Amino acid sequence: MAKLAGSAGVPVLGDKSLDFYRDPVTFCRQRIEKHRGRVFQCRVLNRPTVFICSVRGMRELLCEKSNTFLKDPTDLMTNMYGDTVVTTNGEEAYLLRLSLTTLFTGSGLKSSNDYITSVCERHLKDLSLSGRPPCLYSAFKRLGTELVLGLFLNVRAEEQPQLFQEIMQLCTQHWHGLISAPVNLKVPLWSSGFSNALDARDRLMDIIKDKLKNDTQGFVGSLGSLPLPDSSSASQHLLLFISALIPKALASLLTSFTLALSGNEQQRRRAAEDPDYLRRVQLEVQRLWPPFIGGRRIADQDSTLAGFHVPKGYGVIYISHSVHRDPEVFDQPDNFLPERWSGRNAGQEHVLCSFGNGPRNCIGTKLTDVFLKEACMYLLKNCDWCLDPPSQDLEYKWLPVSRPANPPAISFTRLHATGSDRSDTS
């Protein structure tokens, strides 16, 4: 059994949290090079922590030993969302997942298709006709928000614009609680970001409970009829499902998809004509630009990961960006090569961890795939686009959600348009 590279550091003074959160990708890259390995330790959140940057380590952590490495019950996600399928452990998590899975598969998924298509068409038509949207990421986030609020809460922007706008603003305020210091403080004329987020959560819960009580249609009606552990479980899960997490993930991936194919007409045409190739493009986008940096677990007992001893109580963080660029699994790991998914990596979608992996992966992955496929196909069949100007700084920031640090300028032109309705891209 090998000894972990790096040092767990001393409490407080040896903590590297600030360095990690400032630039997690550079933080991991430097240590991978220094230790000549993709598993190492340091102190983060004032806890000795193992960093997993290899496919082997990630699969062992999230699949083979998912009952040994548990979600942290003191995690901020629990404060903001309560006990949900994302935050619980053991039998409780298993039973919740069993109950909720039916909502995201089979007939539950098919019944959503018409709504998803109509929202994508309306939003993306507006995008293509605008010629040059001020912020592509924001435009895609608005699309994702409308999708989740309409599907999960039966609140549709065109039917209830005021309620839709209120919920959207509350979700943004609530999200800020996840990326702020957990200090619940109010003084005259000022409240902390975390305190404001808790207020937003309470207001969202009031709206959700009213919906569960009075709306028997669609997803919200089905959720209210499930055998869940207690009366608060349905409302806590609806809060999770309508939160900014899903719209931000969709916006991140759609932005990266647009940038990856910008100016490459041949790849766009092939993806529009070949669904299998489009799927390979989407996998490669997810591999290179995962929306979330990774996830965290706590060792419930002494164990091993990738041949290294991990003591009980240690934290473990898997870094999706680094896992997805593991040279043991991916040739030319930093290059955008959709063809790899029909070659060496054919059938290996399980090595990705953008939405987790194993028995605790994201329960809505299939629905997210439907969102993405619909939006990408509409863009491919109806739009041309390119960076304008061609040379831009596309350096990414990775927290809290991956996207270019500087909003890229992209010009869109609607395909098959006549001279009078072609977008002005000058």
LINSUL-V134795 format. One record per pair of residues at least 12 apart in sequence whose ideal C-beta (glycine too) atoms are under 7 Angstrom apart, sorted by the first residue. I is the first residue (numbers start at 1). J is the second residue. Records with the same first field share a line. If there is no record, write none. Layout:
I->J + J
//
This chain:
1->304 + 307 + 309
2->307 + 308
4->40 + 41 + 50 + 308 + 309
5->35 + 37 + 40
6->31 + 35 + 40 + 41 + 42
7->41 + 42
8->41 + 42 + 43 + 48
9->42 + 43
11->46
12->46
14->43
15->43 + 44 + 46
16->42 + 43 + 44
17->44 + 45
20->44
21->399
24->293 + 319 + 398 + 399
25->321 + 398
28->51 + 53 + 319 + 322
32->53 + 322
38->53 + 54 + 57 + 322 + 326
39->51 + 52 + 53 + 54 + 57 + 305 + 306 + 308
44->315 + 317
45->315
47->315
48->314 + 315
49->314 + 315 + 316 + 317
50->305 + 310 + 314 + 316
51->317 + 319
52->305 + 316 + 317 + 318 + 319
53->319 + 322 + 323
54->306 + 323 + 326 + 328
55->323 + 326 + 328 + 329 + 351
56->306
57->305 + 306
58->318 + 323 + 353 + 357
59->357
60->305 + 306
61->297 + 305 + 316 + 318
62->353 + 356 + 357 + 358 + 360
63->357 + 358
65->303
66->358 + 359 + 360
68->299 + 300 + 301 + 303
69->297 + 298 + 299 + 300 + 316
70->89 + 297 + 298 + 300
71->87 + 89 + 297
72->296 + 298
75->87
76->178 + 182
79->182
80->174 + 177 + 178 + 197 + 201
81->236 + 239 + 240
82->232 + 236
83->236
84->236 + 237 + 240
85->97 + 100 + 237 + 363
86->240
92->229
93->360
97->363
99->226 + 227 + 228
100->237 + 363
101->363
103->219 + 222 + 223
104->363 + 364 + 366 + 367
105->366
108->222
109->366 + 367 + 370
112->151
115->150 + 151
116->147 + 370 + 371 + 374
117->374
119->143 + 146 + 147 + 150
120->143 + 374 + 375 + 378
121->378
123->143 + 146
124->375 + 378 + 379
127->139 + 412
128->382 + 383 + 412 + 414 + 423
129->414 + 423
131->411 + 412 + 423 + 424 + 425
132->409 + 410 + 411 + 412 + 425
135->407
136->255 + 258 + 407 + 408 + 410
137->251 + 255 + 403 + 407
140->250 + 251 + 254 + 255
141->247 + 248 + 251
143->375
144->246 + 247 + 250 + 251
145->168 + 247
147->371
148->241 + 242 + 246 + 247
149->164 + 167 + 242
151->219
152->219 + 220 + 238 + 241 + 242
153->211 + 220 + 238 + 242
154->211 + 215 + 217 + 218 + 220
155->167
167->204 + 207
170->200 + 203 + 204
171->242 + 243 + 244
172->244
173->196 + 197 + 200
174->197 + 200 + 201 + 204 + 243
175->243 + 244
176->193 + 197
177->193 + 194 + 197 + 198
179->400
180->193 + 194 + 197
181->194
182->194
184->198
201->239
204->239
205->235 + 239
208->235 + 238 + 239
209->235
212->224 + 234 + 235
220->238
223->237 + 238
248->291 + 401
249->291 + 292 + 368
250->368 + 371 + 372
252->291 + 401 + 402 + 403
253->285 + 286 + 291 + 372
254->375
255->403
256->285 + 289
257->282 + 285 + 376
258->385 + 410
259->394 + 408
260->285 + 336
262->385 + 386 + 387 + 410
263->386 + 387
268->380
271->380
272->380 + 381
277->338
278->376 + 377
280->338 + 339 + 341 + 342
281->338
282->372 + 376
283->341 + 349
284->336 + 337 + 338 + 341
286->352 + 354
287->324 + 352
288->324 + 336
289->396 + 402
290->320 + 321 + 324 + 354 + 402
291->354 + 401 + 402
292->320 + 354 + 401
293->319 + 320 + 321 + 398 + 399
294->317 + 318 + 319 + 320
295->318 + 356
296->315 + 316 + 317
297->316
298->315
299->311 + 312 + 313 + 314 + 316
300->312
318->353
320->353 + 354
321->398
323->353
324->352
329->351
330->345
331->344
382->414 + 415
383->412 + 413 + 414 + 415
384->413 + 415
385->410 + 411 + 412
386->410 + 411
387->408 + 409 + 410
388->409 + 410 + 411 + 425
392->408 + 409
393->406
394->408
411->425
413->425
//
